Amino acid sequence: MRKILALIVLTIFIYSCKSKSAATSRTEEKPEKPAFVMLKPSAADAAQSKKAYELGTRVLMTCNTSRFKPFSESEATASVIQNTTQARLTRTCHKFRLKYGDFKKLDLVEVIHFTDSDSYIYRYRAHYEKPIANKELRVTMNSENKVSAIKSSDWIDNYNPLEDN
């Protein structure tokens, strides 16, 4: 009887040690984060940079003119084309115009290259009529040189793309 009891205790002890080491190894595994490189504006591809600027300016100029030329399939992905509608832009532009005034220009501040997906985020500082405006426009270009995302938000000096989303 003592031998059986000792065997059960030993089995429980061995099992508990294995489960702790397995749990420890599972928590130590960290998911791989996407690799990215921060580029100066002058180091970015000039043609892609120009295209991102023109498409971003087209969206923000809608606030001044109330006219938007929809993106074509060669300029943007299907989801961007579907989400960038005249009605949505009009609602957003109305808020921006009341708060910040007319849109003036974009200044490219930095470019972020995601090496795993070969996509680029172009960060522009947006200038408006009123000096209180501290806004930015992020234009994401995919590997096919199409806009895959456009986002306007408050300006962040130290932007970390891994914290976005």
C-alpha positions as CSV (number, residue, x, y, z in Angstrom):
1,M,0.0,0.0,0.0
2,R,2.8,2.4,0.8
3,K,4.5,1.6,-2.5
4,I,1.3,2.5,-4.4
5,L,0.9,5.7,-2.4
6,A,4.5,6.7,-3.1
7,L,4.1,5.9,-6.8
8,I,1.0,8.1,-7.0
9,V,2.7,11.0,-5.2
10,L,5.8,10.7,-7.5
11,T,3.5,10.6,-10.6
12,I,1.7,13.7,-9.4
13,F,5.0,15.5,-8.7
14,I,6.4,14.6,-12.1
15,Y,3.2,15.7,-13.9
16,S,3.0,19.0,-12.0
17,C,6.7,19.8,-13.0
18,K,6.0,19.0,-16.7
19,S,2.8,21.2,-16.8
20,K,4.6,24.1,-15.2
21,S,7.5,23.9,-17.7
22,A,5.1,23.6,-20.6
23,A,3.1,26.6,-19.3
24,T,6.3,28.6,-18.9
25,S,7.5,27.8,-22.4
26,R,4.1,28.9,-23.8
27,T,4.2,32.3,-22.1
28,E,7.8,32.9,-23.1
29,E,6.9,32.6,-26.8
30,K,6.2,36.0,-28.2
31,P,4.5,36.6,-31.5
32,E,6.7,38.0,-34.1
33,K,6.1,41.7,-34.7
34,P,6.2,43.1,-38.2
35,A,9.6,44.6,-39.2
36,F,9.6,48.2,-40.3
37,V,12.1,50.8,-41.2
38,M,11.7,54.6,-40.6
39,L,12.8,56.5,-43.7
40,K,13.5,60.2,-44.2
41,P,11.2,61.7,-46.9
42,S,14.2,62.2,-49.2
43,A,14.9,58.4,-49.1
44,A,11.5,57.3,-50.3
45,D,10.6,56.3,-53.8
46,A,9.9,59.6,-55.6
47,A,7.1,58.3,-57.8
48,Q,5.2,56.5,-55.0
49,S,5.7,59.5,-52.7
50,K,4.2,61.8,-55.4
51,K,1.3,59.5,-55.9
52,A,0.6,59.3,-52.1
53,Y,0.8,63.1,-51.9
54,E,-1.6,63.6,-54.8
55,L,-4.2,61.1,-53.5
56,G,-4.0,62.5,-50.0
57,T,-4.4,66.1,-51.2
58,R,-7.3,65.0,-53.4
59,V,-9.2,63.7,-50.4
60,L,-8.5,66.8,-48.2
61,M,-9.2,69.3,-51.1
62,T,-12.7,67.9,-51.1
63,C,-13.3,69.9,-47.9
64,N,-12.5,73.1,-49.8
65,T,-14.3,72.3,-53.1
66,S,-17.1,69.9,-52.0
67,R,-16.2,67.8,-55.1
68,F,-14.5,64.5,-55.0
69,K,-13.2,62.5,-57.9
70,P,-13.5,58.8,-56.8
71,F,-10.4,56.7,-56.8
72,S,-9.9,54.3,-59.7
73,E,-8.9,50.7,-59.4
74,S,-5.4,51.5,-60.4
75,E,-5.1,54.1,-57.6
76,A,-6.7,52.3,-54.6
77,T,-7.8,49.0,-53.3
78,A,-11.4,47.9,-53.4
79,S,-12.0,48.5,-49.7
80,V,-10.6,52.1,-49.9
81,I,-12.8,52.8,-53.0
82,Q,-15.8,51.5,-51.2
83,N,-15.2,53.4,-48.0
84,T,-14.2,56.8,-49.5
85,T,-17.5,58.0,-50.7
86,Q,-18.8,61.6,-51.3
87,A,-21.2,61.3,-48.4
88,R,-18.6,60.2,-45.9
89,L,-16.2,62.8,-47.0
90,T,-18.8,65.5,-46.8
91,R,-19.7,64.6,-43.2
92,T,-16.0,64.6,-42.2
93,C,-15.2,67.8,-44.1
94,H,-18.0,69.7,-42.6
95,K,-16.6,69.0,-39.1
96,F,-13.1,69.8,-40.2
97,R,-14.0,73.0,-41.9
98,L,-16.0,74.4,-39.0
99,K,-13.2,73.6,-36.6
100,Y,-10.0,74.2,-38.6
101,G,-11.0,76.3,-41.6
102,D,-9.9,75.6,-45.2
103,F,-7.3,73.0,-46.0
104,K,-4.0,74.5,-47.2
105,K,-1.3,71.9,-47.8
106,L,0.5,68.7,-46.8
107,D,4.1,68.4,-45.6
108,L,5.7,64.9,-45.7
109,V,7.3,64.3,-42.4
110,E,8.3,60.6,-42.5
111,V,7.9,57.4,-44.4
112,I,7.6,54.0,-42.7
113,H,8.4,50.9,-44.8
114,F,7.1,47.5,-43.6
115,T,9.6,45.1,-45.0
116,D,7.5,41.9,-44.6
117,S,4.5,43.2,-46.6
118,D,6.5,45.8,-48.7
119,S,4.0,48.5,-47.8
120,Y,4.7,52.1,-46.9
121,I,3.0,54.6,-44.6
122,Y,3.4,58.2,-45.7
123,R,2.9,60.6,-42.7
124,Y,1.9,64.1,-43.7
125,R,1.3,67.1,-41.4
126,A,-1.9,68.8,-42.6
127,H,-2.0,72.6,-42.6
128,Y,-5.3,74.4,-42.3
129,E,-6.4,78.0,-42.2
130,K,-6.7,78.1,-38.4
131,P,-3.5,77.7,-36.5
132,I,-5.1,75.5,-33.8
133,A,-5.2,72.6,-36.3
134,N,-2.7,70.0,-35.4
135,K,-3.7,67.2,-37.8
136,E,-1.9,64.5,-39.8
137,L,-2.9,62.4,-42.7
138,R,-1.5,58.8,-43.1
139,V,-1.6,57.3,-46.6
140,T,-0.7,53.6,-46.8
141,M,0.6,52.4,-50.1
142,N,0.7,48.6,-50.7
143,S,3.2,46.6,-52.7
144,E,1.0,47.1,-55.8
145,N,1.5,50.9,-55.5
146,K,-2.2,51.4,-54.5
147,V,-3.7,53.2,-51.6
148,S,-4.7,50.6,-49.0
149,A,-5.6,53.0,-46.2
150,I,-6.1,56.7,-45.5
151,K,-6.4,58.0,-42.0
152,S,-6.7,61.4,-40.6
153,S,-5.9,61.9,-36.9
154,D,-4.4,64.3,-34.4
155,W,-0.7,64.8,-34.8
156,I,1.6,62.6,-32.8
157,D,5.3,63.5,-32.6
158,N,6.6,60.0,-31.8
159,Y,4.5,57.8,-33.9
160,N,4.8,54.0,-33.5
161,P,3.1,52.0,-36.3
162,L,2.9,48.9,-34.1
163,E,0.7,50.7,-31.6
164,D,-1.7,51.8,-34.4
165,N,-4.8,49.7,-34.7
